[in-house]
């Protein structure tokens, strides 16, 4: 995967994560309301667990994408170092100072 595509996937994962947090907050609020009203909240709790599992999975994917970007950046930095070393002439050694 190239850097641009990885950045797009990371942006998508971050947007999905933000949206997921909103869904989780709404579902928790819904569960509180159901419990406060004395109604059964089991189905809403099951949905919350699904949201939480998806959020965990999305967070893992986002961290993986970030690691991939870091690897790409490190590889690009190494390639630049190698390219620059090939272009630059070696430095001449400085003579050691003479002592009287």
Backbone as ProteinMPNN parsed JSONL, in Angstrom:
{"seq_chain_A": "XXXXXXXXXXXXXXXXXXXXXXXXXXXXXXXXXXXXXXXXXXXXXXXXXXXXXXXXXXXXXXXXXXXXXXXXXXXXXXXXXXXXXXXXXXXXXXXXXXXX", "coords_chain_A": {"N_chain_A": [[0.861, -1.172, 0.0], [0.56, 2.214, -0.807], [1.771, 5.413, 0.436], [-0.117, 7.556, 0.194], [-2.568, 6.208, -0.079], [-2.611, 4.824, 2.328], [-2.735, 6.976, 4.11], [-5.29, 7.927, 3.425], [-6.866, 5.741, 4.228], [-6.306, 5.813, 6.946], [-7.446, 8.287, 7.648], [-10.122, 7.68, 7.107], [-10.505, 5.65, 9.017], [-10.145, 7.119, 11.357], [-12.312, 8.88, 11.186], [-14.417, 7.04, 11.293], [-13.948, 6.069, 13.84], [-14.497, 8.327, 15.421], [-17.199, 8.663, 14.847], [-18.092, 6.241, 15.834], [-17.648, 6.578, 18.587], [-19.605, 8.477, 19.133], [-21.925, 6.965, 18.637], [-21.666, 5.065, 20.666], [-21.867, 6.673, 22.962], [-24.516, 7.616, 22.665], [-25.887, 5.189, 22.825], [-25.289, 4.354, 25.419], [-26.564, 6.366, 26.816], [-29.178, 5.81, 26.078], [-29.515, 3.328, 27.313], [-29.323, 4.06, 30.016], [-31.626, 5.628, 30.235], [-33.63, 3.728, 29.679], [-33.273, 1.997, 31.886], [-33.763, 3.773, 33.974], [-36.432, 4.239, 33.524], [-37.425, 1.825, 34.203], [-37.53, -0.198, 32.315], [-36.783, -3.025, 30.166], [-33.428, -3.444, 29.314], [-31.771, -5.14, 27.991], [-31.473, -5.809, 25.208], [-30.526, -3.376, 24.215], [-28.14, -3.219, 25.602], [-26.788, -5.352, 24.466], [-26.467, -4.344, 21.869], [-24.813, -2.173, 22.48], [-22.518, -3.57, 23.307], [-21.747, -4.674, 20.876], [-21.132, -2.324, 19.482], [-18.966, -1.462, 21.065], [-17.14, -3.529, 20.627], [-16.703, -3.249, 17.889], [-15.538, -0.719, 17.946], [-13.171, -1.218, 19.349], [-11.92, -2.919, 17.52], [-11.666, -1.163, 15.343], [-9.948, 0.722, 16.506], [-7.636, -0.837, 16.813], [-7.052, -1.299, 14.11], [-6.557, 1.326, 13.262], [-4.27, 1.929, 14.789], [-2.524, 0.079, 13.599], [-2.405, 1.088, 10.972], [-1.151, 3.544, 11.533], [1.319, 2.594, 12.418], [2.226, 1.428, 10.054], [2.514, 3.722, 8.481], [4.571, 4.947, 9.908], [6.62, 3.119, 9.449], [6.876, 3.449, 6.684], [7.739, 6.107, 6.597], [10.17, 5.884, 7.95], [11.536, 4.189, 6.218], [11.646, 5.8, 3.941], [13.224, 7.865, 4.922], [15.61, 6.482, 5.385], [16.227, 5.728, 2.751], [16.692, 8.281, 1.695], [18.963, 8.994, 3.145], [20.818, 7.099, 2.201], [20.857, 7.793, -0.504], [21.804, 10.422, -0.351], [24.318, 9.967, 0.761], [25.553, 8.654, -1.301], [25.835, 10.668, -3.135], [27.327, 12.695, -1.937], [30.748, 13.585, -1.595], [33.298, 11.774, 0.181], [34.391, 12.985, 3.352], [37.404, 14.644, 3.966], [39.959, 13.559, 6.136], [40.762, 15.311, 9.081], [43.901, 16.725, 9.834], [45.73, 15.759, 12.721], [46.276, 17.944, 15.479], [49.481, 19.376, 15.991], [51.708, 19.079, 18.656], [53.811, 21.194, 20.52]], "CA_chain_A": [[0.0, 0.0, 0.0], [1.383, 3.416, -0.855], [1.568, 6.368, 1.521], [-1.362, 8.314, 0.014], [-3.689, 5.313, 0.207], [-2.578, 4.571, 3.767], [-3.255, 8.184, 4.751], [-6.74, 7.951, 3.218], [-7.447, 4.719, 5.104], [-6.2, 6.307, 8.315], [-8.478, 9.326, 7.811], [-11.409, 6.974, 7.179], [-10.564, 4.957, 10.307], [-10.336, 8.127, 12.4], [-13.698, 9.352, 11.083], [-15.266, 5.957, 11.797], [-13.763, 6.035, 15.291], [-15.244, 9.451, 16.01], [-18.622, 8.338, 14.723], [-18.338, 5.135, 16.761], [-17.751, 7.126, 19.943], [-20.924, 9.105, 19.239], [-22.911, 5.883, 18.758], [-21.514, 4.472, 22.001], [-22.427, 7.62, 23.934], [-25.984, 7.6, 22.52], [-26.403, 3.907, 23.297], [-25.204, 4.374, 26.884], [-27.637, 7.247, 27.272], [-30.427, 5.065, 25.881], [-29.579, 2.294, 28.351], [-29.636, 4.747, 31.277], [-33.033, 6.03, 30.195], [-34.446, 2.514, 29.824], [-33.177, 1.531, 33.275], [-34.437, 4.767, 34.82], [-37.876, 4.062, 33.336], [-37.795, 0.482, 34.644], [-37.739, -1.068, 31.16], [-35.73, -3.993, 29.859], [-32.359, -2.822, 28.531], [-30.878, -6.207, 27.536], [-31.172, -5.669, 23.78], [-29.697, -2.179, 24.06], [-26.814, -3.569, 26.116], [-26.165, -6.182, 23.422], [-26.054, -3.436, 20.79], [-23.652, -1.445, 22.993], [-21.362, -4.469, 23.26], [-21.339, -4.754, 19.469], [-20.464, -1.048, 19.189], [-17.679, -1.447, 21.754], [-16.265, -4.471, 19.935], [-16.319, -2.609, 16.635], [-14.64, 0.394, 18.263], [-11.874, -1.825, 19.673], [-11.356, -3.383, 16.254], [-11.297, 0.026, 14.578], [-8.763, 1.301, 17.154], [-6.501, -1.69, 16.446], [-6.757, -1.036, 12.699], [-5.98, 2.665, 13.195], [-2.885, 1.823, 15.279], [-1.759, -0.634, 12.577], [-2.151, 2.047, 9.893], [-0.146, 4.492, 12.014], [2.602, 1.885, 12.411], [2.624, 1.301, 8.65], [3.003, 5.038, 8.063], [5.871, 5.145, 10.544], [7.585, 2.297, 8.704], [7.089, 4.104, 5.394], [8.544, 7.304, 6.839], [11.528, 5.444, 8.291], [12.148, 3.664, 4.999], [11.939, 6.946, 3.071], [14.356, 8.567, 5.53], [16.795, 5.659, 5.115], [16.539, 5.859, 1.321], [17.298, 9.605, 1.498], [20.313, 8.956, 3.697], [21.644, 6.332, 1.275], [21.003, 8.595, -1.721], [22.678, 11.562, -0.041], [25.672, 9.462, 0.982], [26.103, 8.303, -2.603], [26.076, 11.9, -3.871], [28.353, 13.483, -1.261], [32.09, 12.99, -1.539], [33.701, 11.535, 1.567], [35.11, 14.09, 3.978], [38.825, 14.392, 4.215], [40.284, 13.509, 7.56], [41.505, 16.479, 9.542], [45.165, 16.337, 10.474], [45.73, 15.97, 14.17], [47.094, 19.108, 15.819], [50.824, 19.053, 16.495], [52.029, 19.66, 19.956], [55.233, 21.605, 20.539]], "C_chain_A": [[0.908, 1.235, 0.0], [0.96, 4.4, 0.239], [0.232, 7.108, 1.404], [-2.585, 7.459, 0.359], [-3.757, 5.013, 1.709], [-3.105, 5.778, 4.531], [-4.77, 8.292, 4.603], [-7.435, 6.94, 4.135], [-7.402, 5.163, 6.564], [-7.25, 7.389, 8.587], [-9.863, 8.69, 7.929], [-11.573, 6.288, 8.536], [-10.782, 5.948, 11.445], [-11.758, 8.684, 12.379], [-14.657, 8.302, 11.636], [-15.152, 5.851, 13.314], [-14.532, 7.136, 15.991], [-16.745, 9.184, 15.973], [-18.993, 7.215, 15.696], [-18.479, 5.618, 18.196], [-19.09, 7.817, 20.168], [-22.016, 8.046, 19.412], [-22.864, 5.261, 20.151], [-22.135, 5.382, 23.054], [-23.955, 7.623, 23.876], [-26.568, 6.31, 23.081], [-26.358, 3.834, 24.821], [-26.312, 5.24, 27.477], [-28.995, 6.537, 27.179], [-30.608, 4.018, 26.971], [-29.928, 2.927, 29.695], [-31.109, 5.127, 31.349], [-33.946, 4.821, 30.378], [-34.434, 2.017, 31.267], [-33.917, 2.473, 34.227], [-35.952, 4.597, 34.742], [-38.351, 2.666, 33.721], [-38.049, -0.49, 33.496], [-36.541, -2.001, 30.96], [-34.688, -3.354, 28.93], [-31.419, -3.863, 27.918], [-30.498, -6.04, 26.066], [-30.275, -4.454, 23.521], [-28.281, -2.42, 24.565], [-26.071, -4.432, 25.094], [-25.664, -5.316, 22.254], [-24.827, -2.645, 21.228], [-22.398, -2.315, 22.936], [-20.841, -4.636, 21.835], [-20.593, -3.477, 19.078], [-19.065, -1.006, 19.813], [-16.672, -2.38, 21.069], [-15.79, -3.88, 18.613], [-15.326, -1.485, 16.887], [-13.241, -0.134, 18.586], [-11.169, -2.277, 18.406], [-10.876, -2.204, 15.405], [-10.037, 0.681, 15.169], [-7.51, 0.492, 16.81], [-6.083, -1.423, 15.0], [-6.081, 0.326, 12.535], [-4.526, 2.64, 13.674], [-1.991, 1.104, 14.266], [-1.423, 0.304, 11.417], [-1.091, 3.067, 10.299], [1.244, 3.852, 12.02], [3.121, 1.728, 10.985], [3.171, 2.63, 8.122], [4.373, 5.333, 8.66], [6.952, 4.354, 9.82], [7.914, 2.943, 7.363], [7.981, 5.33, 5.549], [9.979, 6.931, 7.146], [12.248, 4.934, 7.058], [12.517, 4.797, 4.056], [13.137, 7.719, 3.61], [15.648, 7.809, 5.247], [17.204, 5.764, 3.655], [17.186, 7.211, 1.029], [18.732, 9.626, 2.016], [21.261, 8.238, 2.739], [21.895, 7.143, 0.01], [21.945, 9.772, -1.477], [24.117, 11.112, 0.158], [26.338, 9.13, -0.343], [26.484, 9.552, -3.388], [27.234, 12.69, -3.265], [29.715, 12.804, -1.335], [32.475, 12.759, -0.081], [34.503, 12.721, 2.094], [36.561, 13.683, 4.198], [39.078, 14.42, 5.711], [41.09, 14.743, 7.937], [42.826, 16.005, 10.159], [45.104, 16.617, 11.962], [46.648, 17.135, 14.508], [48.43, 18.648, 16.384], [51.054, 19.751, 17.82], [53.497, 20.025, 19.968], [56.071, 20.798, 21.492]], "O_chain_A": [[1.901, 1.284, 0.725], [-0.078, 4.229, 0.879], [-0.474, 7.27, 2.4], [-3.519, 7.93, 1.008], [-4.843, 4.957, 2.286], [-3.846, 5.618, 5.502], [-5.459, 8.697, 5.539], [-8.462, 7.243, 4.741], [-8.34, 4.922, 7.325], [-7.87, 7.396, 9.65], [-10.678, 9.111, 8.75], [-12.647, 6.336, 9.135], [-11.517, 5.66, 12.389], [-12.343, 8.932, 13.434], [-15.596, 8.632, 12.361], [-16.138, 5.576, 13.997], [-15.148, 6.908, 17.032], [-17.463, 9.445, 16.939], [-20.064, 7.233, 16.303], [-19.329, 5.127, 18.938], [-19.65, 7.752, 21.263], [-22.921, 8.208, 20.231], [-23.903, 4.967, 20.742], [-22.849, 4.912, 23.939], [-24.616, 7.631, 24.915], [-27.613, 6.326, 23.731], [-27.281, 3.311, 25.445], [-26.915, 4.898, 28.494], [-29.837, 6.647, 28.07], [-31.709, 3.836, 27.493], [-30.746, 2.383, 30.438], [-31.756, 4.97, 32.384], [-34.916, 4.876, 31.134], [-35.48, 1.654, 31.806], [-34.6, 2.036, 35.153], [-36.666, 4.778, 35.728], [-39.533, 2.351, 33.587], [-38.717, -1.505, 33.688], [-35.457, -1.792, 31.504], [-35.034, -2.793, 27.89], [-30.373, -3.501, 27.378], [-29.319, -6.123, 25.72], [-29.367, -4.516, 22.692], [-27.325, -1.879, 24.01], [-24.87, -4.261, 24.884], [-24.573, -5.537, 21.727], [-23.898, -2.461, 20.442], [-21.331, -1.837, 22.553], [-19.633, -4.73, 21.617], [-19.551, -3.536, 18.424], [-18.104, -0.572, 19.177], [-15.492, -2.048, 20.951], [-14.617, -3.995, 18.259], [-14.374, -1.316, 16.126], [-12.242, 0.438, 18.148], [-9.971, -2.049, 18.235], [-9.795, -2.257, 14.818], [-9.167, 1.139, 14.429], [-6.451, 1.062, 16.547], [-4.892, -1.332, 14.704], [-5.137, 0.462, 11.756], [-3.653, 3.247, 13.054], [-0.83, 1.476, 14.092], [-0.291, 0.316, 10.933], [-0.227, 3.416, 9.495], [2.231, 4.499, 11.668], [4.318, 1.877, 10.737], [4.17, 2.656, 7.403], [5.236, 5.903, 7.993], [8.059, 4.849, 9.603], [9.072, 2.984, 6.95], [8.872, 5.565, 4.733], [10.909, 7.579, 6.665], [13.432, 5.209, 6.867], [13.58, 4.766, 3.436], [13.975, 8.179, 2.835], [16.664, 8.415, 4.909], [18.39, 5.878, 3.347], [18.112, 7.297, 0.223], [19.613, 10.214, 1.389], [22.372, 8.706, 2.491], [23.018, 7.178, -0.494], [22.791, 10.075, -2.318], [25.043, 11.817, -0.243], [27.547, 9.304, -0.496], [27.38, 9.493, -4.23], [28.03, 13.286, -3.99], [29.82, 11.59, -1.157], [32.015, 13.486, 0.8], [35.215, 13.379, 1.335], [36.878, 12.55, 4.56], [38.483, 15.206, 6.447], [41.985, 15.164, 7.205], [42.866, 15.024, 10.901], [44.499, 17.595, 12.4], [47.696, 17.294, 13.882], [48.511, 17.679, 17.139], [50.624, 20.884, 18.036], [54.337, 19.264, 19.488], [57.274, 21.033, 21.608]]}, "name": "protein", "num_of_chains": 1, "seq": "XXXXXXXXXXXXXXXXXXXXXXXXXXXXXXXXXXXXXXXXXXXXXXXXXXXXXXXXXXXXXXXXXXXXXXXXXXXXXXXXXXXXXXXXXXXXXXXXXXXX"}
